[in-house]
Amino acid sequence: MNAKKQVEKVATLARLRFDAESLETFVPTFEQILDYFEQLKQIDTEAVEPTYHALFGQELKTPFRVDECGESLSMEEALKNAPETQDGHFRVPKVIE
C-alpha cells in the first residue's frame, strides 16, 4: 500500500479529514514516522523485561490532598456570572436530541 493510501486509511480510522493539499503535505511526514517504526522493529529487545507502567519499581505517591470542609457559594453568587439562568439553574444549549 502506498503512503498516500496509508495516510487516507489512518485518517479515516481517526476520523480526520484532509483536503487534497494538506494530504500531500502530510504524506512525507507520515512516511518518516513509518520509517522510524521500521527502525524500532529492528532493535533486539529479547533481554528487556516488559513493564506495565513507566514508573515501575519506583515508589508511587497518591497526589490526593486531604478533603477539608469549606464555605459554599450561595445560589445567587454561583449564578451571577452565568450567561443564562432559569428557575435558579444554569441554562445551557440542548446537546442531546
N, CA, C and O atoms as a CHARMM CRD file, in Angstrom:
* protein
*
  388
    1    1 MET  N      0.86300  -1.17800   0.00000 PROA 1      0.00000
    2    1 MET  CA     0.00000   0.00000   0.00000 PROA 1      0.00000
    3    1 MET  C      0.90300   1.23300   0.00000 PROA 1      0.00000
    4    1 MET  O      1.83400   1.33400   0.79900 PROA 1      0.00000
    5    2 ASN  N      0.61900   2.15700  -0.89600 PROA 2      0.00000
    6    2 ASN  CA     1.47000   3.35100  -0.93900 PROA 2      0.00000
    7    2 ASN  C      1.14800   4.28700   0.22600 PROA 2      0.00000
    8    2 ASN  O      0.11500   4.15600   0.88300 PROA 2      0.00000
    9    3 ALA  N      2.05600   5.23000   0.46400 PROA 3      0.00000
   10    3 ALA  CA     1.95100   6.10400   1.63900 PROA 3      0.00000
   11    3 ALA  C      0.67800   6.94200   1.62100 PROA 3      0.00000
   12    3 ALA  O      0.06200   7.15000   2.66600 PROA 3      0.00000
   13    4 LYS  N      0.28100   7.42400   0.45400 PROA 4      0.00000
   14    4 LYS  CA    -0.92600   8.25300   0.37800 PROA 4      0.00000
   15    4 LYS  C     -2.14200   7.44500   0.81200 PROA 4      0.00000
   16    4 LYS  O     -2.98300   7.94500   1.55900 PROA 4      0.00000
   17    5 LYS  N     -2.24300   6.19400   0.34700 PROA 5      0.00000
   18    5 LYS  CA    -3.36800   5.33300   0.73200 PROA 5      0.00000
   19    5 LYS  C     -3.32600   5.04600   2.23200 PROA 5      0.00000
   20    5 LYS  O     -4.36900   4.99800   2.88300 PROA 5      0.00000
   21    6 GLN  N     -2.11300   4.85400   2.78900 PROA 6      0.00000
   22    6 GLN  CA    -1.98900   4.61200   4.22700 PROA 6      0.00000
   23    6 GLN  C     -2.45200   5.82800   5.02500 PROA 6      0.00000
   24    6 GLN  O     -3.15200   5.68700   6.02800 PROA 6      0.00000
   25    7 VAL  N     -2.06400   7.00900   4.58300 PROA 7      0.00000
   26    7 VAL  CA    -2.48800   8.23500   5.26600 PROA 7      0.00000
   27    7 VAL  C     -4.00800   8.35900   5.20800 PROA 7      0.00000
   28    7 VAL  O     -4.64100   8.70200   6.20700 PROA 7      0.00000
   29    8 GLU  N     -4.58900   8.08600   4.06100 PROA 8      0.00000
   30    8 GLU  CA    -6.04100   8.16300   3.92800 PROA 8      0.00000
   31    8 GLU  C     -6.72200   7.15200   4.85300 PROA 8      0.00000
   32    8 GLU  O     -7.74200   7.45800   5.47100 PROA 8      0.00000
   33    9 LYS  N     -6.15100   5.94100   4.94500 PROA 9      0.00000
   34    9 LYS  CA    -6.73800   4.91600   5.81000 PROA 9      0.00000
   35    9 LYS  C     -6.66000   5.33000   7.27700 PROA 9      0.00000
   36    9 LYS  O     -7.64500   5.22500   8.00800 PROA 9      0.00000
   37   10 VAL  N     -5.48100   5.80200   7.70900 PROA 10     0.00000
   38   10 VAL  CA    -5.31400   6.23000   9.10000 PROA 10     0.00000
   39   10 VAL  C     -6.22300   7.42000   9.39900 PROA 10     0.00000
   40   10 VAL  O     -6.82500   7.49000  10.47100 PROA 10     0.00000
   41   11 ALA  N     -6.32100   8.34000   8.46700 PROA 11     0.00000
   42   11 ALA  CA    -7.20000   9.49900   8.65900 PROA 11     0.00000
   43   11 ALA  C     -8.64900   9.05400   8.81300 PROA 11     0.00000
   44   11 ALA  O     -9.38000   9.58700   9.64800 PROA 11     0.00000
   45   12 THR  N     -9.06300   8.08100   8.01400 PROA 12     0.00000
   46   12 THR  CA   -10.43300   7.56300   8.12500 PROA 12     0.00000
   47   12 THR  C    -10.64900   6.91200   9.48100 PROA 12     0.00000
   48   12 THR  O    -11.66400   7.14800  10.13700 PROA 12     0.00000
   49   13 LEU  N     -9.68300   6.08300   9.90500 PROA 13     0.00000
   50   13 LEU  CA    -9.81000   5.41600  11.20400 PROA 13     0.00000
   51   13 LEU  C     -9.84300   6.41200  12.35500 PROA 13     0.00000
   52   13 LEU  O    -10.54400   6.20400  13.34600 PROA 13     0.00000
   53   14 ALA  N     -9.07600   7.50400  12.21700 PROA 14     0.00000
   54   14 ALA  CA    -9.01800   8.52500  13.26400 PROA 14     0.00000
   55   14 ALA  C    -10.10100   9.59100  13.09200 PROA 14     0.00000
   56   14 ALA  O    -10.19000  10.54200  13.86800 PROA 14     0.00000
   57   15 ARG  N    -10.91100   9.40800  12.06700 PROA 15     0.00000
   58   15 ARG  CA   -11.98700  10.36000  11.75700 PROA 15     0.00000
   59   15 ARG  C    -11.45600  11.77300  11.54000 PROA 15     0.00000
   60   15 ARG  O    -11.99800  12.75800  12.04100 PROA 15     0.00000
   61   16 LEU  N    -10.36100  11.82600  10.76400 PROA 16     0.00000
   62   16 LEU  CA    -9.76600  13.10700  10.38900 PROA 16     0.00000
   63   16 LEU  C    -10.07400  13.37000   8.92300 PROA 16     0.00000
   64   16 LEU  O    -10.19300  12.43800   8.12700 PROA 16     0.00000
   65   17 ARG  N    -10.19900  14.61600   8.57900 PROA 17     0.00000
   66   17 ARG  CA   -10.43600  14.98000   7.18000 PROA 17     0.00000
   67   17 ARG  C     -9.32300  15.90800   6.72800 PROA 17     0.00000
   68   17 ARG  O     -9.01000  16.89900   7.38800 PROA 17     0.00000
   69   18 PHE  N     -8.73300  15.57000   5.59200 PROA 18     0.00000
   70   18 PHE  CA    -7.70000  16.40500   4.98600 PROA 18     0.00000
   71   18 PHE  C     -8.16500  16.81700   3.60300 PROA 18     0.00000
   72   18 PHE  O     -8.72300  16.00700   2.86300 PROA 18     0.00000
   73   19 ASP  N     -7.93700  18.07700   3.25200 PROA 19     0.00000
   74   19 ASP  CA    -8.16000  18.43500   1.86100 PROA 19     0.00000
   75   19 ASP  C     -6.95800  17.90800   1.06800 PROA 19     0.00000
   76   19 ASP  O     -5.96400  17.49100   1.66100 PROA 19     0.00000
   77   20 ALA  N     -7.04200  17.92300  -0.25200 PROA 20     0.00000
   78   20 ALA  CA    -6.00400  17.32300  -1.10000 PROA 20     0.00000
   79   20 ALA  C     -4.62500  17.92600  -0.83800 PROA 20     0.00000
   80   20 ALA  O     -3.62500  17.20800  -0.81100 PROA 20     0.00000
   81   21 GLU  N     -4.57500  19.22500  -0.64800 PROA 21     0.00000
   82   21 GLU  CA    -3.28800  19.89800  -0.42400 PROA 21     0.00000
   83   21 GLU  C     -2.67500  19.48100   0.91600 PROA 21     0.00000
   84   21 GLU  O     -1.47900  19.19800   0.99300 PROA 21     0.00000
   85   22 SER  N     -3.48900  19.44400   1.96200 PROA 22     0.00000
   86   22 SER  CA    -2.99600  19.03500   3.28500 PROA 22     0.00000
   87   22 SER  C     -2.54800  17.58400   3.26900 PROA 22     0.00000
   88   22 SER  O     -1.55500  17.22900   3.90400 PROA 22     0.00000
   89   23 LEU  N     -3.27700  16.74600   2.54600 PROA 23     0.00000
   90   23 LEU  CA    -2.92100  15.33300   2.44300 PROA 23     0.00000
   91   23 LEU  C     -1.54500  15.18300   1.80200 PROA 23     0.00000
   92   23 LEU  O     -0.71200  14.41800   2.28900 PROA 23     0.00000
   93   24 GLU  N     -1.30700  15.90000   0.72900 PROA 24     0.00000
   94   24 GLU  CA     0.00400  15.82600   0.05300 PROA 24     0.00000
   95   24 GLU  C      1.12000  16.34600   0.94800 PROA 24     0.00000
   96   24 GLU  O      2.24400  15.84800   0.88500 PROA 24     0.00000
   97   25 THR  N      0.82900  17.33100   1.77300 PROA 25     0.00000
   98   25 THR  CA     1.82500  17.86900   2.69900 PROA 25     0.00000
   99   25 THR  C      2.14400  16.85900   3.79500 PROA 25     0.00000
  100   25 THR  O      3.28700  16.76500   4.24400 PROA 25     0.00000
  101   26 PHE  N      1.13300  16.10200   4.22700 PROA 26     0.00000
  102   26 PHE  CA     1.31200  15.18800   5.34400 PROA 26     0.00000
  103   26 PHE  C      1.96900  13.86700   4.94800 PROA 26     0.00000
  104   26 PHE  O      2.59300  13.22400   5.79300 PROA 26     0.00000
  105   27 VAL  N      1.85100  13.44800   3.70300 PROA 27     0.00000
  106   27 VAL  CA     2.38500  12.14600   3.26200 PROA 27     0.00000
  107   27 VAL  C      3.87400  11.98700   3.58000 PROA 27     0.00000
  108   27 VAL  O      4.24500  10.95600   4.14000 PROA 27     0.00000
  109   28 PRO  N      4.74600  12.94400   3.25600 PROA 28     0.00000
  110   28 PRO  CA     6.17200  12.75300   3.58600 PROA 28     0.00000
  111   28 PRO  C      6.42000  12.61400   5.09200 PROA 28     0.00000
  112   28 PRO  O      7.27000  11.82700   5.50900 PROA 28     0.00000
  113   29 THR  N      5.69500  13.36100   5.89400 PROA 29     0.00000
  114   29 THR  CA     5.83600  13.25200   7.34900 PROA 29     0.00000
  115   29 THR  C      5.40200  11.87200   7.81100 PROA 29     0.00000
  116   29 THR  O      6.05400  11.26900   8.66400 PROA 29     0.00000
  117   30 PHE  N      4.32200  11.37400   7.26400 PROA 30     0.00000
  118   30 PHE  CA     3.82600  10.05000   7.62200 PROA 30     0.00000
  119   30 PHE  C      4.83600   8.97000   7.22300 PROA 30     0.00000
  120   30 PHE  O      5.04700   8.00800   7.96200 PROA 30     0.00000
  121   31 GLU  N      5.45700   9.13400   6.05500 PROA 31     0.00000
  122   31 GLU  CA     6.48200   8.17500   5.61800 PROA 31     0.00000
  123   31 GLU  C      7.65100   8.16400   6.59600 PROA 31     0.00000
  124   31 GLU  O      8.19400   7.09900   6.89000 PROA 31     0.00000
  125   32 GLN  N      8.04700   9.32200   7.10300 PROA 32     0.00000
  126   32 GLN  CA     9.13700   9.39100   8.08700 PROA 32     0.00000
  127   32 GLN  C      8.74400   8.66000   9.37000 PROA 32     0.00000
  128   32 GLN  O      9.56600   7.96100   9.96400 PROA 32     0.00000
  129   33 ILE  N      7.50300   8.81900   9.79400 PROA 33     0.00000
  130   33 ILE  CA     7.02200   8.14100  11.00100 PROA 33     0.00000
  131   33 ILE  C      7.06000   6.63200  10.80100 PROA 33     0.00000
  132   33 ILE  O      7.50900   5.89700  11.68000 PROA 33     0.00000
  133   34 LEU  N      6.58900   6.16800   9.64500 PROA 34     0.00000
  134   34 LEU  CA     6.61600   4.72900   9.35500 PROA 34     0.00000
  135   34 LEU  C      8.04300   4.19400   9.28700 PROA 34     0.00000
  136   34 LEU  O      8.31600   3.09300   9.76300 PROA 34     0.00000
  137   35 ASP  N      8.95400   4.96900   8.69800 PROA 35     0.00000
  138   35 ASP  CA    10.37000   4.56100   8.65100 PROA 35     0.00000
  139   35 ASP  C     10.94200   4.42400  10.05800 PROA 35     0.00000
  140   35 ASP  O     11.71500   3.50600  10.33400 PROA 35     0.00000
  141   36 TYR  N     10.56300   5.33200  10.93600 PROA 36     0.00000
  142   36 TYR  CA    11.04500   5.27200  12.32000 PROA 36     0.00000
  143   36 TYR  C     10.54600   4.00000  13.00000 PROA 36     0.00000
  144   36 TYR  O     11.29900   3.35300  13.72800 PROA 36     0.00000
  145   37 PHE  N      9.29300   3.63900  12.77300 PROA 37     0.00000
  146   37 PHE  CA     8.77300   2.39700  13.35500 PROA 37     0.00000
  147   37 PHE  C      9.51200   1.17900  12.80300 PROA 37     0.00000
  148   37 PHE  O      9.74000   0.21200  13.52900 PROA 37     0.00000
  149   38 GLU  N      9.87900   1.21800  11.54900 PROA 38     0.00000
  150   38 GLU  CA    10.65400   0.10900  10.97800 PROA 38     0.00000
  151   38 GLU  C     12.01300   0.00200  11.67400 PROA 38     0.00000
  152   38 GLU  O     12.50000  -1.10100  11.92000 PROA 38     0.00000
  153   39 GLN  N     12.62100   1.14200  11.98900 PROA 39     0.00000
  154   39 GLN  CA    13.89400   1.12200  12.73100 PROA 39     0.00000
  155   39 GLN  C     13.69100   0.51400  14.11500 PROA 39     0.00000
  156   39 GLN  O     14.52200  -0.26800  14.57600 PROA 39     0.00000
  157   40 LEU  N     12.60700   0.86200  14.76900 PROA 40     0.00000
  158   40 LEU  CA    12.33100   0.32700  16.10300 PROA 40     0.00000
  159   40 LEU  C     12.11600  -1.18400  16.07100 PROA 40     0.00000
  160   40 LEU  O     12.49300  -1.88200  17.01300 PROA 40     0.00000
  161   41 LYS  N     11.51700  -1.69300  15.00100 PROA 41     0.00000
  162   41 LYS  CA    11.28900  -3.13300  14.87800 PROA 41     0.00000
  163   41 LYS  C     12.60600  -3.91000  14.81900 PROA 41     0.00000
  164   41 LYS  O     12.64700  -5.08500  15.18600 PROA 41     0.00000
  165   42 GLN  N     13.66800  -3.27200  14.36600 PROA 42     0.00000
  166   42 GLN  CA    14.95800  -3.95000  14.20200 PROA 42     0.00000
  167   42 GLN  C     15.75300  -4.03300  15.50500 PROA 42     0.00000
  168   42 GLN  O     16.76900  -4.72700  15.55400 PROA 42     0.00000
  169   43 ILE  N     15.32800  -3.36200  16.53300 PROA 43     0.00000
  170   43 ILE  CA    16.04700  -3.36100  17.80500 PROA 43     0.00000
  171   43 ILE  C     15.80700  -4.67900  18.53000 PROA 43     0.00000
  172   43 ILE  O     14.67300  -5.14500  18.63600 PROA 43     0.00000
  173   44 ASP  N     16.89300  -5.27300  19.02900 PROA 44     0.00000
  174   44 ASP  CA    16.79100  -6.52100  19.77100 PROA 44     0.00000
  175   44 ASP  C     16.32500  -6.22400  21.19500 PROA 44     0.00000
  176   44 ASP  O     17.05000  -5.60700  21.97600 PROA 44     0.00000
  177   45 THR  N     15.11700  -6.66600  21.52600 PROA 45     0.00000
  178   45 THR  CA    14.55200  -6.42900  22.85800 PROA 45     0.00000
  179   45 THR  C     14.37000  -7.74000  23.61900 PROA 45     0.00000
  180   45 THR  O     13.63700  -7.79500  24.60600 PROA 45     0.00000
  181   46 GLU  N     15.03400  -8.78200  23.16000 PROA 46     0.00000
  182   46 GLU  CA    14.87200 -10.10700  23.76400 PROA 46     0.00000
  183   46 GLU  C     15.20700 -10.10900  25.25000 PROA 46     0.00000
  184   46 GLU  O     14.51800 -10.75900  26.03600 PROA 46     0.00000
  185   47 ALA  N     16.24800  -9.39600  25.64200 PROA 47     0.00000
  186   47 ALA  CA    16.69000  -9.40300  27.03900 PROA 47     0.00000
  187   47 ALA  C     16.02700  -8.31100  27.88500 PROA 47     0.00000
  188   47 ALA  O     16.34900  -8.16400  29.06400 PROA 47     0.00000
  189   48 VAL  N     15.11400  -7.55500  27.29700 PROA 48     0.00000
  190   48 VAL  CA    14.45600  -6.46400  28.01100 PROA 48     0.00000
  191   48 VAL  C     13.16000  -6.98700  28.62300 PROA 48     0.00000
  192   48 VAL  O     12.28700  -7.50000  27.92300 PROA 48     0.00000
  193   49 GLU  N     13.05400  -6.84800  29.94100 PROA 49     0.00000
  194   49 GLU  CA    11.85300  -7.30700  30.62100 PROA 49     0.00000
  195   49 GLU  C     10.72700  -6.30000  30.40400 PROA 49     0.00000
  196   49 GLU  O     10.90800  -5.10300  30.62900 PROA 49     0.00000
  197   50 PRO  N      9.56400  -6.78600  29.96500 PROA 50     0.00000
  198   50 PRO  CA     8.45600  -5.85100  29.73600 PROA 50     0.00000
  199   50 PRO  C      7.92400  -5.27400  31.04300 PROA 50     0.00000
  200   50 PRO  O      7.95400  -5.93500  32.08100 PROA 50     0.00000
  201   51 THR  N      7.44700  -4.05800  30.98500 PROA 51     0.00000
  202   51 THR  CA     6.83100  -3.42900  32.14800 PROA 51     0.00000
  203   51 THR  C      5.42600  -3.00100  31.77700 PROA 51     0.00000
  204   51 THR  O      5.11600  -2.81100  30.60000 PROA 51     0.00000
  205   52 TYR  N      4.59300  -2.85100  32.76200 PROA 52     0.00000
  206   52 TYR  CA     3.22300  -2.42200  32.52200 PROA 52     0.00000
  207   52 TYR  C      3.03000  -0.95700  32.90900 PROA 52     0.00000
  208   52 TYR  O      1.95800  -0.39500  32.69000 PROA 52     0.00000
  209   53 HSD  N      4.05600  -0.34000  33.48000 PROA 53     0.00000
  210   53 HSD  CA     3.93400   1.04000  33.91400 PROA 53     0.00000
  211   53 HSD  C      5.28700   1.72500  33.74100 PROA 53     0.00000
  212   53 HSD  O      6.32800   1.13900  34.04000 PROA 53     0.00000
  213   54 ALA  N      5.26900   2.95200  33.26300 PROA 54     0.00000
  214   54 ALA  CA     6.51800   3.67200  33.00800 PROA 54     0.00000
  215   54 ALA  C      7.32500   3.90400  34.28200 PROA 54     0.00000
  216   54 ALA  O      8.54800   4.03100  34.22000 PROA 54     0.00000
  217   55 LEU  N      6.66400   3.96100  35.42600 PROA 55     0.00000
  218   55 LEU  CA     7.34300   4.21900  36.69000 PROA 55     0.00000
  219   55 LEU  C      7.48700   2.94500  37.51800 PROA 55     0.00000
  220   55 LEU  O      7.62700   3.01500  38.73900 PROA 55     0.00000
  221   56 PHE  N      7.45300   1.78100  36.86600 PROA 56     0.00000
  222   56 PHE  CA     7.56300   0.50200  37.55200 PROA 56     0.00000
  223   56 PHE  C      8.83900   0.47300  38.39400 PROA 56     0.00000
  224   56 PHE  O      9.91200   0.84700  37.92000 PROA 56     0.00000
  225   57 GLY  N      8.71400   0.03100  39.63400 PROA 57     0.00000
  226   57 GLY  CA     9.87000  -0.06800  40.51500 PROA 57     0.00000
  227   57 GLY  C     10.10500   1.17500  41.34600 PROA 57     0.00000
  228   57 GLY  O     10.93300   1.15000  42.25700 PROA 57     0.00000
  229   58 GLN  N      9.41600   2.24700  41.06900 PROA 58     0.00000
  230   58 GLN  CA     9.57000   3.46700  41.85300 PROA 58     0.00000
  231   58 GLN  C      8.40700   3.57200  42.82400 PROA 58     0.00000
  232   58 GLN  O      7.30900   3.07900  42.56200 PROA 58     0.00000
  233   59 GLU  N      8.66500   4.21600  43.93800 PROA 59     0.00000
  234   59 GLU  CA     7.58300   4.41900  44.90200 PROA 59     0.00000
  235   59 GLU  C      6.60700   5.43600  44.33900 PROA 59     0.00000
  236   59 GLU  O      6.98800   6.55800  44.00600 PROA 59     0.00000
  237   60 LEU  N      5.35300   5.04000  44.23700 PROA 60     0.00000
  238   60 LEU  CA     4.32700   5.93700  43.72100 PROA 60     0.00000
  239   60 LEU  C      3.54800   6.53100  44.88000 PROA 60     0.00000
  240   60 LEU  O      3.10200   5.81200  45.77500 PROA 60     0.00000
  241   61 LYS  N      3.39000   7.82200  44.86000 PROA 61     0.00000
  242   61 LYS  CA     2.64500   8.50500  45.90800 PROA 61     0.00000
  243   61 LYS  C      1.34200   9.02300  45.32600 PROA 61     0.00000
  244   61 LYS  O      1.31100   9.52200  44.20200 PROA 61     0.00000
  245   62 THR  N      0.28800   8.90500  46.07800 PROA 62     0.00000
  246   62 THR  CA    -1.00800   9.39800  45.64800 PROA 62     0.00000
  247   62 THR  C     -1.01100  10.92000  45.73500 PROA 62     0.00000
  248   62 THR  O     -0.67600  11.48600  46.77500 PROA 62     0.00000
  249   63 PRO  N     -1.39200  11.58700  44.63200 PROA 63     0.00000
  250   63 PRO  CA    -1.35400  13.05100  44.64000 PROA 63     0.00000
  251   63 PRO  C     -2.57900  13.70200  45.26900 PROA 63     0.00000
  252   63 PRO  O     -2.78800  14.90500  45.11400 PROA 63     0.00000
  253   64 PHE  N     -3.38900  12.92000  45.97800 PROA 64     0.00000
  254   64 PHE  CA    -4.60000  13.48500  46.55000 PROA 64     0.00000
  255   64 PHE  C     -4.29500  14.34000  47.76900 PROA 64     0.00000
  256   64 PHE  O     -3.32200  14.10100  48.48500 PROA 64     0.00000
  257   65 ARG  N     -5.11200  15.30600  47.98600 PROA 65     0.00000
  258   65 ARG  CA    -4.99300  16.14600  49.17300 PROA 65     0.00000
  259   65 ARG  C     -6.08300  15.74900  50.15400 PROA 65     0.00000
  260   65 ARG  O     -7.03900  15.06400  49.78900 PROA 65     0.00000
  261   66 VAL  N     -5.93900  16.16800  51.36200 PROA 66     0.00000
  262   66 VAL  CA    -6.94300  15.89300  52.38300 PROA 66     0.00000
  263   66 VAL  C     -8.16300  16.77200  52.11100 PROA 66     0.00000
  264   66 VAL  O     -8.02900  17.97000  51.85800 PROA 66     0.00000
  265   67 ASP  N     -9.34900  16.17300  52.16600 PROA 67     0.00000
  266   67 ASP  CA   -10.56600  16.95500  51.99100 PROA 67     0.00000
  267   67 ASP  C    -10.80000  17.81900  53.22000 PROA 67     0.00000
  268   67 ASP  O    -10.69600  17.36100  54.35800 PROA 67     0.00000
  269   68 GLU  N    -11.11400  19.06500  52.96200 PROA 68     0.00000
  270   68 GLU  CA   -11.41900  19.98100  54.04700 PROA 68     0.00000
  271   68 GLU  C    -12.74200  20.66200  53.73400 PROA 68     0.00000
  272   68 GLU  O    -12.97000  21.12100  52.61500 PROA 68     0.00000
  273   69 CYS  N    -13.59800  20.71900  54.72200 PROA 69     0.00000
  274   69 CYS  CA   -14.88100  21.39900  54.54600 PROA 69     0.00000
  275   69 CYS  C    -14.63500  22.89700  54.45000 PROA 69     0.00000
  276   69 CYS  O    -13.78900  23.45500  55.15000 PROA 69     0.00000
  277   70 GLY  N    -15.37500  23.51600  53.58900 PROA 70     0.00000
  278   70 GLY  CA   -15.24000  24.95700  53.44200 PROA 70     0.00000
  279   70 GLY  C    -16.60100  25.57500  53.19000 PROA 70     0.00000
  280   70 GLY  O    -17.61300  24.88000  53.09400 PROA 70     0.00000
  281   71 GLU  N    -16.60600  26.87400  53.08600 PROA 71     0.00000
  282   71 GLU  CA   -17.84500  27.59000  52.86200 PROA 71     0.00000
  283   71 GLU  C    -18.26800  27.44100  51.40300 PROA 71     0.00000
  284   71 GLU  O    -17.43200  27.55500  50.50700 PROA 71     0.00000
  285   72 SER  N    -19.53500  27.19200  51.15400 PROA 72     0.00000
  286   72 SER  CA   -20.06500  27.04200  49.79800 PROA 72     0.00000
  287   72 SER  C    -20.56600  28.38000  49.28500 PROA 72     0.00000
  288   72 SER  O    -20.84400  29.29800  50.05700 PROA 72     0.00000
  289   73 LEU  N    -20.67700  28.47200  47.96100 PROA 73     0.00000
  290   73 LEU  CA   -21.25700  29.67000  47.36200 PROA 73     0.00000
  291   73 LEU  C    -22.77200  29.63600  47.51900 PROA 73     0.00000
  292   73 LEU  O    -23.39200  28.57200  47.50800 PROA 73     0.00000
  293   74 SER  N    -23.34300  30.80100  47.66200 PROA 74     0.00000
  294   74 SER  CA   -24.81200  30.87500  47.65600 PROA 74     0.00000
  295   74 SER  C    -25.27400  30.68200  46.21500 PROA 74     0.00000
  296   74 SER  O    -24.48400  30.83200  45.28400 PROA 74     0.00000
  297   75 MET  N    -26.55100  30.34900  46.02800 PROA 75     0.00000
  298   75 MET  CA   -27.08000  30.15400  44.68400 PROA 75     0.00000
  299   75 MET  C    -26.92000  31.43200  43.86000 PROA 75     0.00000
  300   75 MET  O    -26.56700  31.37600  42.68200 PROA 75     0.00000
  301   76 GLU  N    -27.17600  32.56300  44.47100 PROA 76     0.00000
  302   76 GLU  CA   -27.06300  33.83600  43.75700 PROA 76     0.00000
  303   76 GLU  C    -25.61900  34.09200  43.32100 PROA 76     0.00000
  304   76 GLU  O    -25.37000  34.54100  42.20200 PROA 76     0.00000
  305   77 GLU  N    -24.67300  33.80100  44.21500 PROA 77     0.00000
  306   77 GLU  CA   -23.25400  34.00700  43.90400 PROA 77     0.00000
  307   77 GLU  C    -22.80700  33.06900  42.78000 PROA 77     0.00000
  308   77 GLU  O    -22.07100  33.48100  41.88300 PROA 77     0.00000
  309   78 ALA  N    -23.24900  31.81400  42.82500 PROA 78     0.00000
  310   78 ALA  CA   -22.86200  30.83800  41.80300 PROA 78     0.00000
  311   78 ALA  C    -23.42900  31.21400  40.43300 PROA 78     0.00000
  312   78 ALA  O    -22.77600  30.98400  39.41500 PROA 78     0.00000
  313   79 LEU  N    -24.62000  31.78300  40.39300 PROA 79     0.00000
  314   79 LEU  CA   -25.29200  32.08300  39.13200 PROA 79     0.00000
  315   79 LEU  C    -25.03900  33.49100  38.60600 PROA 79     0.00000
  316   79 LEU  O    -25.45700  33.80900  37.49200 PROA 79     0.00000
  317   80 LYS  N    -24.37000  34.33600  39.37300 PROA 80     0.00000
  318   80 LYS  CA   -24.29100  35.74900  38.98500 PROA 80     0.00000
  319   80 LYS  C    -23.55700  35.99700  37.67100 PROA 80     0.00000
  320   80 LYS  O    -23.87300  36.97100  36.98700 PROA 80     0.00000
  321   81 ASN  N    -22.59800  35.16700  37.28800 PROA 81     0.00000
  322   81 ASN  CA   -21.86500  35.37600  36.03400 PROA 81     0.00000
  323   81 ASN  C    -22.33200  34.44800  34.91700 PROA 81     0.00000
  324   81 ASN  O    -21.73800  34.44200  33.83900 PROA 81     0.00000
  325   82 ALA  N    -23.37000  33.67200  35.15100 PROA 82     0.00000
  326   82 ALA  CA   -23.88100  32.75600  34.12100 PROA 82     0.00000
  327   82 ALA  C    -24.50300  33.56500  32.98900 PROA 82     0.00000
  328   82 ALA  O    -25.22400  34.52900  33.24400 PROA 82     0.00000
  329   83 PRO  N    -24.23400  33.18600  31.74300 PROA 83     0.00000
  330   83 PRO  CA   -24.83900  33.90700  30.61800 PROA 83     0.00000
  331   83 PRO  C    -26.35700  33.80300  30.62700 PROA 83     0.00000
  332   83 PRO  O    -27.04800  34.76000  30.27500 PROA 83     0.00000
  333   84 GLU  N    -26.88600  32.63800  31.03200 PROA 84     0.00000
  334   84 GLU  CA   -28.33400  32.46200  31.10100 PROA 84     0.00000
  335   84 GLU  C    -28.68200  31.58700  32.29400 PROA 84     0.00000
  336   84 GLU  O    -27.98200  30.62100  32.59900 PROA 84     0.00000
  337   85 THR  N    -29.77200  31.93900  32.96400 PROA 85     0.00000
  338   85 THR  CA   -30.27500  31.11500  34.06600 PROA 85     0.00000
  339   85 THR  C    -31.77800  30.94900  33.88800 PROA 85     0.00000
  340   85 THR  O    -32.42600  31.71600  33.17500 PROA 85     0.00000
  341   86 GLN  N    -32.31400  29.93500  34.55100 PROA 86     0.00000
  342   86 GLN  CA   -33.75700  29.71300  34.51600 PROA 86     0.00000
  343   86 GLN  C    -34.15300  28.98700  35.78800 PROA 86     0.00000
  344   86 GLN  O    -33.63400  27.90700  36.07200 PROA 86     0.00000
  345   87 ASP  N    -35.04600  29.55400  36.54000 PROA 87     0.00000
  346   87 ASP  CA   -35.56800  28.94800  37.76100 PROA 87     0.00000
  347   87 ASP  C    -34.46100  28.53900  38.73000 PROA 87     0.00000
  348   87 ASP  O    -34.54400  27.47700  39.34600 PROA 87     0.00000
  349   88 GLY  N    -33.42900  29.36700  38.87200 PROA 88     0.00000
  350   88 GLY  CA   -32.35600  29.07800  39.82600 PROA 88     0.00000
  351   88 GLY  C    -31.34900  28.05300  39.33600 PROA 88     0.00000
  352   88 GLY  O    -30.61400  27.48300  40.14200 PROA 88     0.00000
  353   89 HSD  N    -31.29700  27.80600  38.02800 PROA 89     0.00000
  354   89 HSD  CA   -30.35000  26.85000  37.45500 PROA 89     0.00000
  355   89 HSD  C    -29.60300  27.49700  36.29700 PROA 89     0.00000
  356   89 HSD  O    -30.05700  28.49000  35.72900 PROA 89     0.00000
  357   90 PHE  N    -28.43600  26.91500  35.94900 PROA 90     0.00000
  358   90 PHE  CA   -27.73300  27.33900  34.74600 PROA 90     0.00000
  359   90 PHE  C    -28.55100  26.89300  33.54200 PROA 90     0.00000
  360   90 PHE  O    -29.06200  25.77300  33.51700 PROA 90     0.00000
  361   91 ARG  N    -28.67600  27.74300  32.56600 PROA 91     0.00000
  362   91 ARG  CA   -29.36200  27.36500  31.33300 PROA 91     0.00000
  363   91 ARG  C    -28.28900  27.19500  30.26300 PROA 91     0.00000
  364   91 ARG  O    -27.50500  28.10800  30.00200 PROA 91     0.00000
  365   92 VAL  N    -28.26600  26.01200  29.64700 PROA 92     0.00000
  366   92 VAL  CA   -27.25900  25.70900  28.62200 PROA 92     0.00000
  367   92 VAL  C    -27.96200  25.23100  27.36300 PROA 92     0.00000
  368   92 VAL  O    -29.11900  24.81300  27.41500 PROA 92     0.00000
  369   93 PRO  N    -27.26700  25.29000  26.23300 PROA 93     0.00000
  370   93 PRO  CA   -27.88800  24.80800  24.99100 PROA 93     0.00000
  371   93 PRO  C    -28.14800  23.30100  25.05500 PROA 93     0.00000
  372   93 PRO  O    -27.39500  22.55200  25.67600 PROA 93     0.00000
  373   94 LYS  N    -29.22100  22.87900  24.40500 PROA 94     0.00000
  374   94 LYS  CA   -29.54500  21.46800  24.34100 PROA 94     0.00000
  375   94 LYS  C    -28.50000  20.76100  23.48200 PROA 94     0.00000
  376   94 LYS  O    -28.20900  21.20100  22.37000 PROA 94     0.00000
  377   95 VAL  N    -27.93600  19.66500  23.99400 PROA 95     0.00000
  378   95 VAL  CA   -26.91400  18.94100  23.24300 PROA 95     0.00000
  379   95 VAL  C    -27.34600  17.52300  22.88400 PROA 95     0.00000
  380   95 VAL  O    -26.67600  16.86100  22.09200 PROA 95     0.00000
  381   96 ILE  N    -28.43700  17.05100  23.44200 PROA 96     0.00000
  382   96 ILE  CA   -28.94800  15.71200  23.13900 PROA 96     0.00000
  383   96 ILE  C    -30.33700  15.86800  22.54700 PROA 96     0.00000
  384   96 ILE  O    -31.17700  16.59900  23.07100 PROA 96     0.00000
  385   97 GLU  N    -30.55800  15.17100  21.45200 PROA 97     0.00000
  386   97 GLU  CA   -31.88200  15.25600  20.84300 PROA 97     0.00000
  387   97 GLU  C    -32.61400  13.95400  21.02700 PROA 97     0.00000
  388   97 GLU  O    -33.75400  13.82000  20.58300 PROA 97     0.00000
